[in-house]
Amino acid sequence: MKKKVLFISLGCDKNLVDSEMMLGMLAESGYAFTDDEEEADVVVVNTCCFIGDAKEESVNTILEMAELKKSGKIEALLVAGCLAQRYQEEIRKEIEEVDAVIGTTAIDGLPSVLDEIFAGKAVDHYQSLDREPLTDRKRIVTTGGHFAYLKIAEGCDKHCTYCIIPKVRGPYRSIPMESLLREAETLAEQGVKELILVAQETTIYGKDLYGHKALPALLRKLCQIEGLRWIRILYCYPEEIDEALIEVIEEEEKICHYLDIPIQHASDTILKRMGRKTDRKELTETVNLLRRKIPDICIRTTLITGFPGETKEDHETLLQFVEEMAFDRLGVFPYSQEEDTPAADMPAQIPDEVKEKRRDELMTLQQEIAFEAAADMEGQCVTAMIEGKVADEAVYVARTYKDAPNVDGFLFVHTERELMTGDFVRVRITGSYEYDLMGELEDEFTE
């Protein structure tokens, strides 16, 4: 009888790709899956430790699953991912119910580790952080089948002073283009229509392998894959956005006019303390260049507030910058003091209540910008992809090219017609509510 695995994936979309690969490996090794902890024989928790809240969620999840092990409801508990990489000794010492810990570059060892556990030989599994990324592995897509993430690189070389990622994911290593194209073709054959490119940084893809930035070349080849309708690019560092990338976004119809550009701040003093490679003037020039070359581009960014040494003046600079730039999408995170990072030991750490107040001020300003932009959409006709249906209502949930899954808003489409998840439709916007839009199908409703 097959052992049943309950798999819990926490953290970012890059971690989700790892989880999907681990699911594929387990399936090939004869394991079955369940979403019900009452049916599970094994629990695998793929963890995150990027900021304090993520660590807390990961630890609480492990402790909750440890209770199942303690009570005898499950036979084995494994911990993988960034928290496992960073805190192996602490996990083993503090949570005795954990049978094995697997590092970020050793996930291909999961099936053998499970076999060892059932043979009474539990062993942790780790590999060098500069190990070449795994390629050509079967994945079980967990995003519904109509969209999927394509991780194009592992690790990061930026070494921003607040970030632990290089220490848990290693240096930047691009995945060979041939492997990515094979993976994308397989996903398209499985019905994926939207491909979302992710990495700690997508913009320098290929530089380590080919001696130059190869993201534009990769994008052009991905655009040739039959079945793909949208290609979305996340995590583009502003200093690496160049004319070649802008040109391919302009020219290729499948590439969404959407870029996620993590800016983090706008005060030159704070940007320098963060170890960022751009200043406010350069950030402004990059945003203006994108909008000039691609007038309908949707720009998403993230900011960190309350970084060590951030003054009222720095915060006012950031507020002014957000108002001037009027970003289409924006997220704000209070600075998280992460041990083993340079910023953790910097003087003038900001109290939590100040961080949160500043975060709230930024989000209030952004809400005004975003809500007004959503209201201005009324009367426009847009292409959208159906995500699902509201239960017991003649309303479908959809996304436009301006909306990445799980981080942006939705378009609620009122219609009596029957639609399927993954359908592309034309919708006339009839109104908005906060970040979300409402609309009705055009007469020629499918594309």
C-alpha positions as CSV (number, residue, x, y, z in Angstrom):
1,M,0.0,0.0,0.0
2,K,1.4,3.4,-1.0
3,K,2.3,5.8,1.8
4,K,0.3,9.0,1.7
5,V,2.2,12.3,1.9
6,L,0.7,15.6,3.1
7,F,2.8,18.4,1.5
8,I,2.8,21.9,2.9
9,S,4.5,24.6,0.9
10,L,5.2,28.0,2.5
11,G,6.8,31.1,1.3
12,C,7.4,32.5,-2.2
13,D,6.6,31.2,-5.7
14,K,10.2,30.1,-6.1
15,N,9.8,27.8,-3.1
16,L,6.6,26.6,-4.7
17,V,8.5,25.4,-7.8
18,D,10.8,23.4,-5.4
19,S,7.7,21.9,-3.8
20,E,6.2,20.9,-7.2
21,M,9.5,19.2,-8.1
22,M,9.5,17.4,-4.8
23,L,5.9,16.2,-5.4
24,G,7.0,15.0,-8.8
25,M,9.9,13.0,-7.3
26,L,7.7,11.5,-4.7
27,A,5.1,10.4,-7.3
28,E,7.8,8.8,-9.4
29,S,9.0,6.9,-6.2
30,G,5.6,5.5,-5.6
31,Y,4.2,7.8,-3.0
32,A,0.6,9.0,-3.0
33,F,-0.7,12.4,-1.8
34,T,-3.5,13.7,0.5
35,D,-4.7,17.1,1.7
36,D,-6.2,15.5,4.8
37,E,-3.9,15.2,7.8
38,E,-6.1,12.4,9.1
39,E,-5.1,10.3,6.1
40,A,-1.5,11.2,6.0
41,D,1.4,8.8,6.8
42,V,4.0,11.5,6.1
43,V,4.1,15.3,6.4
44,V,6.7,17.4,4.4
45,V,6.9,21.1,5.3
46,N,8.8,23.2,2.8
47,T,9.7,26.3,4.8
48,C,10.6,30.0,4.4
49,C,12.7,32.2,6.5
50,F,13.0,35.5,4.5
51,I,11.5,37.7,7.2
52,G,10.4,37.3,10.8
53,D,6.7,36.7,9.9
54,A,7.7,33.9,7.5
55,K,9.9,32.3,10.1
56,E,7.1,32.4,12.6
57,E,4.7,30.8,10.2
58,S,7.2,28.1,9.3
59,V,8.0,27.3,13.0
60,N,4.3,27.2,14.0
61,T,3.5,24.9,11.1
62,I,6.3,22.5,12.0
63,L,5.2,22.5,15.7
64,E,1.6,21.9,14.6
65,M,2.7,18.9,12.5
66,A,4.9,17.7,15.3
67,E,1.8,17.2,17.4
68,L,0.5,14.8,14.8
69,K,3.7,12.9,15.1
70,K,3.7,12.9,18.9
71,S,0.1,11.6,18.9
72,G,1.0,8.8,16.5
73,K,-1.3,10.1,13.7
74,I,1.6,10.3,11.2
75,E,4.7,8.1,10.9
76,A,7.2,10.7,9.7
77,L,7.8,14.5,9.6
78,L,10.3,16.1,7.3
79,V,11.4,19.8,7.1
80,A,12.8,21.3,3.9
81,G,13.5,24.7,2.4
82,C,15.1,27.9,3.6
83,L,14.4,27.5,7.3
84,A,15.8,24.0,7.2
85,Q,18.9,25.3,5.5
86,R,19.4,28.1,7.9
87,Y,18.5,26.5,11.2
88,Q,19.3,22.8,10.9
89,E,20.8,22.4,14.3
90,E,18.1,24.3,16.1
91,I,15.3,22.3,14.4
92,R,17.0,19.0,15.3
93,K,17.6,20.1,18.9
94,E,14.3,21.8,19.7
95,I,11.8,19.6,17.8
96,E,12.6,16.0,18.3
97,E,9.5,14.9,16.3
98,V,11.3,16.0,13.1
99,D,12.7,12.9,11.5
100,A,14.9,14.6,8.9
101,V,15.9,18.0,7.6
102,I,16.7,18.7,3.9
103,G,18.6,21.7,2.6
104,T,17.6,24.0,-0.3
105,T,20.1,22.4,-2.8
106,A,19.3,18.8,-1.7
107,I,15.6,18.4,-2.4
108,D,16.3,15.6,-4.9
109,G,17.3,13.5,-1.9
110,L,13.8,13.6,-0.5
111,P,12.6,10.2,-1.8
112,S,15.7,8.4,-0.5
113,V,15.5,10.2,2.8
114,L,11.9,9.0,3.2
115,D,13.0,5.4,2.3
116,E,15.7,5.7,5.0
117,I,13.3,6.9,7.6
118,F,11.0,3.9,7.0
119,A,14.0,1.6,7.2
120,G,14.9,3.1,10.6
121,K,17.9,5.1,9.3
122,A,16.9,8.7,9.4
123,V,19.5,11.0,7.8
124,D,19.6,14.7,7.1
125,H,20.4,15.7,3.6
126,Y,22.5,18.7,2.5
127,Q,24.5,19.7,-0.6
128,S,26.8,22.6,-1.4
129,L,25.1,25.9,-1.9
130,D,26.9,26.4,-5.2
131,R,25.6,23.1,-6.6
132,E,24.2,23.4,-10.1
133,P,20.4,23.8,-10.1
134,L,18.2,20.8,-10.7
135,T,16.9,20.4,-14.3
136,D,14.5,18.3,-16.3
137,R,12.6,17.0,-13.2
138,K,9.0,16.1,-13.4
139,R,6.8,18.6,-11.7
140,I,3.3,18.3,-10.3
141,V,1.8,21.8,-11.0
142,T,-0.3,22.9,-8.0
143,T,-1.5,26.3,-9.3
144,G,-4.6,25.0,-11.1
145,G,-3.1,24.1,-14.4
146,H,-3.8,27.3,-16.3
147,F,-0.7,29.1,-15.1
148,A,2.6,28.0,-13.7
149,Y,5.9,29.5,-12.5
150,L,9.2,28.9,-14.4
151,K,12.2,29.3,-12.1
152,I,15.0,30.4,-14.4
153,A,17.8,30.7,-11.8
154,E,18.8,29.8,-8.3
155,G,20.5,32.0,-5.6
156,C,21.6,35.6,-5.6
157,D,24.8,37.6,-5.8
158,K,23.4,41.0,-4.8
159,H,24.1,40.8,-1.1
160,C,21.7,43.5,0.0
161,T,22.5,44.2,3.6
162,Y,19.0,43.2,4.9
163,C,18.7,39.9,3.0
164,I,19.6,36.3,4.1
165,I,18.9,34.7,0.7
166,P,22.5,34.3,-0.5
167,K,23.3,32.4,2.7
168,V,20.4,30.0,2.3
169,R,20.2,29.7,-1.5
170,G,23.8,30.3,-2.5
171,P,25.3,32.3,-5.4
172,Y,23.4,33.1,-8.6
173,R,23.2,30.1,-10.9
174,S,21.2,30.3,-14.2
175,I,19.4,27.2,-15.4
176,P,20.5,26.3,-19.0
177,M,18.2,27.7,-21.6
178,E,17.6,24.3,-23.2
179,S,16.3,22.9,-20.0
180,L,14.0,25.8,-19.4
181,L,12.5,25.5,-23.0
182,R,11.9,21.8,-22.5
183,E,10.2,22.5,-19.2
184,A,8.1,25.3,-20.7
185,E,7.0,23.1,-23.6
186,T,5.9,20.4,-21.2
187,L,3.9,22.9,-19.1
188,A,2.2,24.2,-22.3
189,E,1.4,20.7,-23.4
190,Q,-0.2,20.2,-19.9
191,G,-2.5,23.2,-20.5
192,V,-0.6,26.0,-19.0
193,K,-1.5,29.3,-20.7
194,E,0.3,31.8,-18.5
195,L,4.0,31.3,-17.8
196,I,5.5,33.4,-15.0
197,L,9.3,33.8,-14.9
198,V,10.8,33.9,-11.4
199,A,14.2,33.9,-9.7
200,Q,15.7,36.0,-7.0
201,E,16.6,38.2,-9.9
202,T,15.4,37.5,-13.5
203,T,17.1,40.4,-15.2
204,I,20.7,38.9,-15.1
205,Y,19.6,35.5,-16.3
206,G,22.4,33.8,-18.3
207,K,25.2,36.1,-17.4
208,D,27.0,33.3,-15.5
209,L,26.5,30.7,-18.2
210,Y,26.8,32.7,-21.5
211,G,28.8,35.8,-20.5
212,H,26.0,38.2,-21.2
213,K,22.4,38.8,-20.0
214,A,20.3,36.3,-21.9
215,L,16.8,37.0,-20.7
216,P,15.7,38.7,-23.9
217,A,16.9,35.7,-26.0
218,L,15.1,33.3,-23.6
219,L,11.9,35.4,-23.8
220,R,11.9,35.3,-27.6
221,K,12.2,31.5,-27.6
222,L,9.5,31.1,-25.0
223,C,7.2,33.2,-27.2
224,Q,7.5,30.6,-29.9
225,I,6.0,27.8,-27.8
226,E,2.5,26.9,-29.0
227,G,-0.2,27.1,-26.3
228,L,1.4,29.8,-24.2
229,R,-0.7,33.0,-24.2
230,W,0.8,35.2,-21.5
231,I,4.4,35.4,-20.4
232,R,5.0,37.4,-17.2
233,I,8.3,38.6,-15.7
234,L,8.8,39.0,-12.0
235,Y,11.7,40.3,-9.9
236,C,13.5,42.6,-12.3
237,Y,16.2,44.6,-10.5
238,P,16.0,48.2,-11.7
239,E,19.7,48.6,-12.5
240,E,19.6,45.6,-14.9
241,I,16.7,46.8,-17.0
242,D,18.1,47.8,-20.4
243,E,17.1,48.6,-23.9
244,A,17.3,44.9,-25.0
245,L,14.8,43.8,-22.4
246,I,12.4,46.7,-23.1
247,E,12.6,46.0,-26.8
248,V,11.6,42.4,-26.5
249,I,8.7,43.3,-24.2
250,E,7.6,45.9,-26.8
251,E,7.9,43.5,-29.8
252,E,6.6,40.2,-28.5
253,E,2.8,40.0,-28.2
254,K,2.8,37.2,-25.6
255,I,4.8,39.1,-23.1
256,C,2.6,40.9,-20.6
257,H,3.2,44.6,-20.3
258,Y,3.9,44.1,-16.6
259,L,7.1,44.3,-14.6
260,D,7.8,43.6,-11.0
261,I,10.7,45.9,-10.0
262,P,11.8,45.6,-6.3
263,I,12.9,49.2,-5.6
264,Q,12.9,49.0,-1.7
265,H,13.4,52.7,-1.0
266,A,13.9,56.2,-2.6
267,S,16.2,57.9,-0.1
268,D,19.8,57.8,-1.5
269,T,21.1,57.4,2.1
270,I,18.9,54.4,2.8
271,L,19.5,52.8,-0.6
272,K,23.2,53.0,0.0
273,R,22.9,51.5,3.5
274,M,20.8,48.7,2.0
275,G,23.6,47.9,-0.5
276,R,21.3,48.7,-3.4
277,K,22.9,49.6,-6.8
278,T,20.6,52.5,-7.7
279,D,19.8,56.0,-6.4
280,R,16.5,57.9,-6.6
281,K,17.5,59.7,-9.9
282,E,18.3,56.4,-11.6
283,L,15.0,54.8,-10.3
284,T,13.0,57.7,-11.6
285,E,14.8,57.5,-15.0
286,T,14.1,53.7,-15.3
287,V,10.4,54.1,-14.5
288,N,10.0,57.0,-16.9
289,L,11.9,55.2,-19.6
290,L,9.6,52.1,-19.3
291,R,6.5,54.3,-19.4
292,R,7.7,56.2,-22.4
293,K,8.7,53.1,-24.4
294,I,5.7,51.0,-23.3
295,P,2.8,53.4,-22.4
296,D,0.4,50.8,-21.1
297,I,3.0,49.0,-18.9
298,C,1.9,48.1,-15.4
299,I,4.7,48.5,-12.8
300,R,4.7,46.7,-9.5
301,T,7.2,47.4,-6.8
302,T,8.0,46.6,-3.1
303,L,9.3,48.9,-0.4
304,I,10.9,48.4,3.0
305,T,10.1,50.9,5.6
306,G,11.8,51.4,9.0
307,F,15.2,50.3,7.8
308,P,18.0,51.1,10.4
309,G,18.8,54.8,10.4
310,E,15.7,55.8,8.5
311,T,14.8,59.3,9.5
312,K,11.6,61.2,9.2
313,E,13.1,63.0,6.3
314,D,14.0,59.7,4.6
315,H,10.4,58.5,5.1
316,E,9.0,61.8,3.7
317,T,11.3,61.3,0.7
318,L,9.8,57.9,0.1
319,L,6.2,59.2,0.4
320,Q,7.0,61.9,-2.1
321,F,8.5,59.4,-4.5
322,V,5.5,57.1,-4.3
323,E,3.2,60.0,-5.0
324,E,5.3,61.2,-7.9
325,M,5.7,57.7,-9.5
326,A,2.1,56.6,-9.0
327,F,3.0,52.9,-9.2
328,D,0.3,50.6,-10.5
329,R,0.9,48.0,-7.8
330,L,2.9,48.4,-4.6
331,G,3.6,46.4,-1.4
332,V,5.2,47.7,1.7
333,F,7.0,45.6,4.4
334,P,8.3,46.8,7.7
335,Y,12.1,46.0,8.0
336,S,12.8,42.6,9.6
337,Q,16.0,42.4,11.6
338,E,17.5,39.2,10.4
339,E,20.4,37.7,12.2
340,D,23.6,37.1,10.2
341,T,22.9,40.0,7.9
342,P,24.9,43.3,8.0
343,A,21.8,45.4,8.6
344,A,21.0,43.5,11.8
345,D,24.0,45.0,13.5
346,M,23.5,48.5,12.2
347,P,22.9,51.3,14.8
348,A,19.7,53.2,15.0
349,Q,17.3,50.3,14.7
350,I,13.7,51.6,14.4
351,P,11.0,50.6,16.9
352,D,8.3,48.3,15.5
353,E,5.5,50.8,16.2
354,V,7.3,53.4,14.1
355,K,7.9,50.9,11.2
356,E,4.2,50.0,11.2
357,K,3.1,53.6,11.3
358,R,5.3,54.4,8.4
359,R,4.1,51.3,6.5
360,D,0.5,52.3,7.1
361,E,1.1,55.9,5.8
362,L,2.7,54.5,2.6
363,M,-0.1,52.1,2.0
364,T,-2.8,54.7,2.6
365,L,-1.2,56.9,0.0
366,Q,-0.9,54.0,-2.4
367,Q,-4.5,53.1,-1.9
368,E,-5.6,56.5,-3.0
369,I,-3.5,56.1,-6.2
370,A,-4.6,52.5,-6.9
371,F,-8.3,53.1,-6.2
372,E,-8.4,56.1,-8.4
373,A,-6.6,54.2,-11.2
374,A,-9.1,51.4,-10.9
375,A,-12.0,53.8,-11.1
376,D,-10.5,55.3,-14.2
377,M,-10.8,51.9,-15.9
378,E,-14.6,52.1,-16.1
379,G,-15.8,51.9,-19.7
380,Q,-12.6,50.3,-21.0
381,C,-12.6,46.9,-22.7
382,V,-9.8,44.5,-21.6
383,T,-8.6,40.9,-22.1
384,A,-8.8,38.8,-19.0
385,M,-8.1,35.2,-18.0
386,I,-10.8,33.3,-16.1
387,E,-9.5,32.1,-12.7
388,G,-12.7,30.4,-11.3
389,K,-16.3,31.0,-10.4
390,V,-18.0,32.5,-7.4
391,A,-20.1,29.8,-5.7
392,D,-23.8,30.1,-6.3
393,E,-23.5,33.4,-8.3
394,A,-23.3,34.2,-12.0
395,V,-19.9,35.8,-11.4
396,Y,-16.5,34.6,-12.5
397,V,-13.1,35.7,-11.1
398,A,-10.6,36.8,-13.6
399,R,-7.2,38.6,-14.0
400,T,-6.0,41.1,-16.5
401,Y,-2.4,41.4,-17.7
402,K,-2.0,43.9,-14.9
403,D,-2.6,41.3,-12.2
404,A,-0.1,38.7,-11.1
405,P,-1.6,35.7,-9.2
406,N,-1.7,35.9,-5.4
407,V,-0.4,39.5,-5.2
408,D,-2.6,41.7,-7.3
409,G,-6.4,42.3,-7.6
410,F,-9.2,40.6,-9.5
411,L,-11.7,41.4,-12.2
412,F,-15.2,40.0,-11.3
413,V,-17.1,39.2,-14.5
414,H,-20.9,39.0,-14.4
415,T,-22.3,36.6,-17.0
416,E,-24.8,33.8,-17.4
417,R,-22.6,32.1,-19.9
418,E,-20.6,29.1,-19.0
419,L,-16.8,29.7,-18.9
420,M,-13.9,27.5,-18.0
421,T,-10.8,28.3,-15.9
422,G,-8.1,29.4,-18.3
423,D,-10.5,30.9,-20.9
424,F,-9.4,34.3,-22.3
425,V,-12.4,36.7,-22.6
426,R,-13.0,40.3,-23.5
427,V,-14.6,42.3,-20.7
428,R,-16.0,45.8,-20.5
429,I,-15.3,47.4,-17.1
430,T,-18.4,48.6,-15.4
431,G,-17.0,49.7,-12.1
432,S,-14.5,49.1,-9.3
433,Y,-14.3,48.4,-5.6
434,E,-11.0,49.3,-4.0
435,Y,-8.3,47.3,-5.8
436,D,-10.7,45.1,-7.8
437,L,-12.6,45.7,-11.0
438,M,-16.1,44.6,-12.1
439,G,-17.2,44.0,-15.7
440,E,-19.4,42.3,-18.2
441,L,-18.6,40.1,-21.2
442,E,-18.5,41.7,-24.6
443,D,-20.8,40.1,-27.2
444,E,-17.7,38.6,-28.9
445,F,-16.6,37.3,-25.5
446,T,-13.9,34.6,-26.1
447,E,-10.6,35.0,-27.8
